[in-house]
């Protein structure tokens, strides 16, 4: 389908609305993938805003009741022999992480606290599952839809400096190995479990078909994840919190369907959960326009001092990454292609 702003955005909003209303689950996950500069963030940000406006224009909130939704367990990560008690001194955790800092397939460490499960990846990036929701829920405004960017899973600059070839890592920052793919995979596992654990009863499915609604409360944990600060050029811990009541999660990123390394496990999750995970890919025909858009973005973010330097960075990094996304993503699991 063509990328025509108003028509496209309205169509995509209607698609997600239909997905939600025909789903047998309270929560659904939409992944938006594509090469750098293709418009992923623009699409995801619009959908987040439009869906929340749509919900707010015709609100229908319902106090959670087992009559509408079955929650089998609050745990999103089953305990196994790798789950540990969270230590008081995180120095030992840091040493363990740094000993394997050059491994792009690093397995996140899982620590269980009193009221949290902490999943710690390379460079001490982490997500946190919060099982005590009272104070967290009071401090956040519930939203119907929420956009999550993969940018928060960039390896911090302090980590890149400790790698075997820091010059190369800084030059190619944004390529697959400069993200914590294990932590992204773990987040997808958490989100999938949170969707799968919200099966609607027959009464809930009936209510779902009648219009958009959001429970006032639901017995799920909240999930805290890192954001990316473009001024600092680094991830910021705990920048976003997904509350239990949120119904639509829009996860956008370049490599979510990449067929290599830890990334390749994400398409496997999609294949087994196509009723709750929907993948849309933006395909780009005008690469010259994308080059200019990405170069300008590098200048605006302070990464490149001039537009010419921004173009050089695109040619030596972003274009290579984009070609990888276009040629090595698992397109057979893509539900919709959006032509840009």
Residue pairs with C-beta under 8 A, 6 or more apart in sequence:
1 8
1 11
1 336
1 337
1 338
1 339
2 8
2 339
3 39
3 282
3 338
3 339
3 340
8 338
9 43
9 46
9 47
9 50
12 43
12 47
12 280
12 338
13 47
13 50
13 51
13 54
15 336
16 28
16 30
16 47
16 51
16 145
16 248
17 51
17 54
17 212
19 28
19 30
19 278
20 28
20 208
20 212
20 247
20 248
21 208
21 209
21 211
21 212
22 208
22 209
23 200
23 208
23 275
23 276
24 199
24 200
24 205
24 275
25 195
25 196
25 198
25 199
25 200
25 275
25 276
26 69
26 198
26 199
26 200
26 204
26 215
26 218
26 247
27 194
27 195
27 198
27 246
27 247
27 248
27 249
27 276
28 195
28 247
28 248
28 249
28 276
28 277
28 278
29 191
29 192
29 195
29 249
29 251
29 276
29 277
29 278
30 47
30 248
30 249
30 250
30 251
30 277
30 278
30 279
30 280
31 251
31 252
31 253
31 256
31 257
31 270
31 277
31 278
31 279
31 280
32 40
32 43
32 44
32 250
32 251
32 252
32 280
32 281
32 282
33 40
33 252
33 253
33 254
33 255
33 256
33 257
33 279
33 280
33 281
33 282
33 325
33 329
33 334
34 40
34 254
34 281
34 282
34 283
34 284
34 325
34 340
35 254
35 282
35 284
35 290
35 318
35 321
35 322
35 323
35 325
35 326
36 174
36 254
36 290
36 294
36 318
36 321
36 322
36 325
37 284
37 290
37 291
37 293
37 294
37 297
37 314
37 318
37 322
38 282
38 283
38 284
38 290
38 322
38 340
39 282
39 284
39 340
40 252
40 253
40 254
40 282
41 149
41 252
43 252
43 280
43 282
43 338
44 147
44 149
44 250
44 252
45 147
47 145
47 147
47 250
48 143
48 145
48 146
48 147
48 250
51 144
51 145
51 248
52 143
52 144
52 145
54 144
54 212
55 144
55 145
55 212
55 214
56 144
58 211
58 212
59 214
60 211
60 212
60 213
60 214
61 213
61 214
61 215
61 216
62 68
62 207
62 213
62 214
62 215
62 216
63 215
63 216
63 217
64 215
64 216
64 217
64 218
64 219
66 201
67 201
67 203
67 204
68 200
68 201
68 203
68 204
68 207
68 215
69 198
69 199
69 200
69 201
69 204
69 215
69 218
70 199
70 200
70 201
71 197
71 198
71 218
71 219
71 220
72 197
73 197
74 131
74 219
74 220
74 221
75 221
76 117
76 129
76 189
76 190
76 193
76 194
76 197
76 220
76 221
76 223
77 83
77 110
77 117
77 119
77 129
77 189
77 190
77 193
79 112
82 107
82 109
82 110
83 110
83 111
83 112
84 109
84 110
84 111
84 112
85 111
85 112
85 113
86 111
86 112
86 113
86 116
86 118
87 93
87 111
90 124
93 109
93 111
93 120
93 124
94 124
96 109
97 106
97 109
97 120
97 121
97 122
97 123
97 124
98 162
100 106
100 122
101 122
101 123
101 159
101 162
101 163
102 163
102 164
103 122
104 176
104 177
104 181
104 261
104 262
105 181
105 182
105 261
105 262
106 121
106 122
106 180
106 182
107 182
108 119
108 120
108 121
108 180
108 182
108 183
108 186
109 119
109 120
109 121
110 117
110 118
110 119
110 120
111 117
111 118
111 119
111 120
112 118
115 130
115 131
115 132
116 128
116 129
116 130
116 131
116 132
117 128
117 129
117 131
118 126
118 127
118 128
118 129
119 126
119 127
119 128
119 129
119 183
119 186
119 190
120 126
121 153
121 180
121 182
121 183
121 186
122 155
122 159
122 180
122 182
122 183
123 155
123 156
123 158
123 159
123 180
125 153
125 155
125 156
125 180
125 183
125 226
125 235
125 237
126 183
126 226
126 237
127 183
127 186
127 187
127 190
127 223
127 224
127 225
127 226
128 223
128 224
128 225
128 238
129 190
129 221
129 222
129 223
129 224
130 136
130 221
130 222
130 223
130 224
130 241
131 221
133 221
133 222
133 244
136 222
136 241
136 243
137 217
137 222
137 243
137 244
140 241
140 243
142 214
142 243
142 245
142 246
143 243
143 246
144 212
144 214
144 246
144 247
144 248
145 246
145 247
145 248
145 249
145 250
146 240
146 242
146 246
146 248
146 249
146 250
147 250
147 251
147 252
148 187
148 225
148 240
148 242
148 249
148 250
148 251
148 252
149 227
149 228
149 252
149 253
150 179
150 184
150 251
150 252
150 253
150 254
150 255
150 256
151 227
151 228
151 235
151 253
152 225
152 226
152 227
152 228
152 235
152 236
152 239
152 240
153 179
153 180
153 181
153 183
153 184
153 187
153 226
153 235
154 173
154 174
154 178
154 179
154 228
154 234
154 235
155 169
155 178
155 179
155 180
156 234
156 235
157 170
157 233
157 234
158 234
160 166
160 169
160 170
160 173
160 178
163 169
169 177
169 178
171 316
171 317
172 178
172 317
173 317
174 317
174 318
174 321
175 317
175 320
175 321
175 324
176 255
176 258
176 260
176 261
176 263
176 321
176 324
177 261
179 255
181 255
181 261
181 262
181 263
182 262
184 253
184 255
184 256
184 262
184 263
184 266
185 262
185 263
185 265
185 266
187 223
187 225
187 251
188 251
188 256
188 266
188 269
189 269
190 223
191 223
191 242
191 249
191 251
192 269
192 273
192 276
192 277
194 220
194 221
194 223
194 242
194 244
195 249
195 273
195 276
195 277
196 273
196 276
197 220
198 218
198 220
200 208
207 213
214 245
214 246
214 247
215 245
216 245
217 244
217 245
218 244
218 245
219 244
220 244
221 244
222 241
222 242
222 243
222 244
223 241
223 242
224 238
224 240
224 241
224 242
225 238
225 239
225 240
225 241
225 242
226 235
226 236
226 237
226 238
226 239
226 240
227 235
227 236
227 239
227 240
228 234
228 235
228 236
228 239
229 235
229 236
229 239
230 301
231 302
233 301
233 302
233 303
242 249
254 321
254 322
254 325
255 263
255 325
255 329
256 263
256 266
256 279
257 263
257 266
257 267
257 270
257 279
257 281
257 329
257 330
257 331
257 333
257 334
258 264
258 266
258 324
258 325
258 328
258 329
258 330
259 267
259 328
259 329
259 330
260 328
264 330
267 330
267 333
269 277
270 277
270 279
270 330
270 333
271 333
274 333
274 335
278 335
278 336
279 333
279 334
279 335
279 336
280 334
280 335
280 336
280 337
280 338
281 329
281 331
281 334
281 336
281 337
281 338
282 337
282 338
282 340
283 326
283 337
283 338
283 339
283 340
284 290
284 322
284 340
285 339
285 340
286 340
287 319
287 322
290 322
291 311
291 314
291 315
291 319
292 311
294 310
294 314
294 318
295 304
295 307
295 310
295 311
295 313
295 314
296 307
296 310
297 310
298 304
298 309
298 310
298 313
298 314
299 305
299 306
299 307
299 309
299 310
303 310
303 313
304 310
304 312
304 313
